[in-house]
Amino acid sequence: MRRVCGLVFGVLALLVGAHSQGLANTGLDLGYRQLYNLDFPAAHRTFAAWMYAHPADPLGPASNAAAYLFAEMDRLHILQSQFFTEDHRFLSHGQGVPDPAAAAAFAANLSLSRGLAAGRLRAVPGDQNAHFSEALCDGLDADYQVLIQDHALAALRLMKDGQSIADRLLAAAPDDYDAELALGMENYVLGLEPAPIRWLLRLDGAAANQGRGIAQLEAVARHGHLLRPYAKILLALAALRAHHPAEAAPWLEDLANEFPGNPLYAQELRRIAATVQFQPADTIIHFTLGAFLHTVHGTMPLASGRLQFDPASGAASGRIVIDAAQAETGNAGRDRTMRHDVLESDQFPQIVFTPSRISPTPAPSGDSTVTLQGTISIAGGEHPISLPARVHIAGGVVTASASFPIDYVAWGLHNPSTLLLRVGNTVQVAIETRGTINWPR
């Protein structure tokens, strides 16, 4: 139960930093982004700048304490998925020797935050920002007690204090999706305990329902703010712990794209799924459009492309991005019309294909014929599509080709026909690409 408590406390710890009003474009927001990227020195600088500019705000030192805690968790490899998915590590005692300097800085920032929060509450009883900071400090402290020092009883006391604040926050703002994460993680993680322990936990007021917990985490992952990435991390860990790597892959893919400075997300993807990285320089996207008395030929460049898939189930994720603003046909006037009136690339500069399944999965070597299913986002709309493709794999290199029609008018795009020039409603797309493939290890 020690590690279970630690996960719940981690939720409470980050809960508060995400809830303070008006943080979307402030230094604190940037600091948490740097924290998710594991750039702890930059996070400390950002939080220190906030503290200098807002010396009375208890969230500044509380957030700085979060950076110290997460740096320690990273140093001790607690942030890696094996810690949460392998029971002998998840339930073991102690993860290493705490760094004395980090421990002192962590404690000093907690003390400063708690003092500022207490002063604010004396002046303005019920101040939400001060209560946020109190819950943040309780959560961070509890995480440190459980995950770093293995002091479960002290952490339990902090858990009850922090959870009561989270309950009050949800009662005051039930549509606060970030606040939902605290209860979601408590429901899920405590639901992992054996039935007698779950019964005792409920008597003590703790939630313990895995299914409800997952639903709460998914709501935060889709609608939350600063806790949206953290909810995705927790959902990926939950899927891996349940031995459902295909469910973990989309969350890890989102995290890898949003936080490229954190190598853990990409490492996990390589560990659980086959990963294909397409090379823009080795990719040709050609399209043809029938017109009166002639055929229009054009190209679009690939901006980036990555595909993950589970070799066993065919479940896929990833993101393939085409630069619509650079589409060209060799005629400047026609290109302006295509980009502005058809693709609306001024407003939607990218065409994005998000894969969801590949069937059958390609052979580890040689030739295969597959169908890649997913969704294309173009000109503000999203459309399901199935792409037949021929694939050849040799060693770590993959080449693929695909050809398919798109009824762009049926998708709501403008047909640029004029009185004198008529064009068809269907465009034929042909793709030739080359990239690298890494199989799960």
C-alpha positions, 0 to 999 in steps of 0.5 A, a space after each residue: 500500500 505504500 506505493 499506492 498511497 504515493 501515486 494518490 499523493 502525486 495527484 494531489 501534489 500537482 492538482 493545486 498547481 493546475 488550478 490557480 486562476 489565470 495561470 494559462 500563460 504565466 510563468 508558473 504554466 511555463 514552469 510546469 511544462 518544463 517540469 513535464 519535459 524533465 528540464 528541472 533547472 529551467 523549471 527552477 528558474 521560472 518558478 524563482 522568477 515568479 516568486 521574485 515577481 509575486 513574493 506573497 503568492 504561496 504557489 511559487 515556492 510550492 511549485 518550486 518544491 514540486 520541481 525538487 521532488 520530481 528531480 529526485 524521482 527522476 534521479 531515482 528512476 521512480 518516473 519510469 513505467 517499470 516502477 509502477 508496473 512491476 509489483 516487486 518494485 512498486 511494493 518495495 521499500 525505499 528507492 535509494 538515498 535521498 540527496 541531502 541538498 535537494 531534501 533541504 531545498 524541498 523542505 525550505 520551499 514547503 515551509 515558505 509556501 505553508 507560511 505564506 498560505 497561513 498568512 493569507 488565510 488569516 487575512 482572507 479566510 477561504 482564499 482558494 489560492 491559499 487552500 490550493 497551496 496547502 493541498 499542494 504542499 500536503 501532496 508533495 510532502 506525502 509523495 516525498 514521505 512515501 516514494 523517497 523516504 518510505 514513511 507511509 504512516 506520515 503520508 497517510 495523515 497528509 493524504 487525508 488533509 489533501 483529499 479533504 481540500 480536493 473534495 471541497 474544490 470539486 464541491 465548489 466547481 464540479 466542472 473543474 476537470 483538473 480537480 477530478 484527477 485527484 479522485 480519479 487516481 484515488 479510485 483507480 490506484 486504491 482499487 488495485 488493493 485486495 478486497 479486504 483492504 479496499 473495504 477498510 479504505 472505504 471505512 476510512 473515507 477513501 474511494 476505491 473503484 478502478 472503473 470510475 477512476 479510469 473514467 475520471 482520468 480520461 475526462 482530465 486527459 481530454 478537458 483538463 489544463 495543466 493536469 492534462 499531461 499528468 492524466 495521460 501519464 497515469 492512463 498510460 501507466 494504468 494500461 501498461 499495468 493491465 497489460 494493454 499496451 495498445 491502449 497506452 500507446 496513444 497517450 504516450 504518443 501525445 506526450 512524446 509530441 507535446 514534450 519532446 525534451 522528455 525521453 521517457 515517453 518515446 522510450 516507452 513507445 519503443 518498448 511496447 510498440 513497433 515504431 515507424 519514423 517516416 523521413 520527409 526527404 524520402 517522401 513524395 506526396 503527389 496528387 492529380 485532379 481531373 479538369 476540362 481538357 487537362 489534368 492538374 498535377 501537384 505535390 505536398 511535402 511531408 512535415 513529419 511522420 511517426 506511426 506506432 502499432 501493436 504487432 499482436 493486435 494491430 492497434 495503431 497510433 501516431 501522427 503524420 503531418 503534411 504541410 498544406 501551405 506548401 502544396 503546389 501545382 506549378 501555377 502560381 495563380 492556381 496555387 493561391 486559389 487551392 491554398 486559400 479557397 480549397 485547403 484554407 491553409 491560412 487558417 489550417 496550415 497542416 493536414 494531419 492523419 491520425 492512425 488507429 489500426 493497421 491490418 494485417 500487421 506487416 511481416 517483420 521482413 519482406 513484402 506485405 499488403 496492409 490497410 491503415 485506418 485512421 482519421 484525416 484532419 483537413 481544413 477544420 474537418 475530420 474524416 475517417 479513411 482507410 488507406 491500402 498500402 504496399 510495404 517492404 521491410 528489410 532490416 530496420 528500413 521500411 518503404 511503403 506506397 499507397 494510392 487512393 481517391 478522396 472525394 474532397 467535395 463530400 468532405 466539405 471542401 470547396 470545388 474551385 471550378 469557374 465558368 470556363 474551367 471545370 474540375 472534378 470532385 475527386 482527387 487521386 493521391 499517391 504516396 511513396 515513402 521511406 523510413 525506419 522501423 524499430 520493433 518492440 523490445 
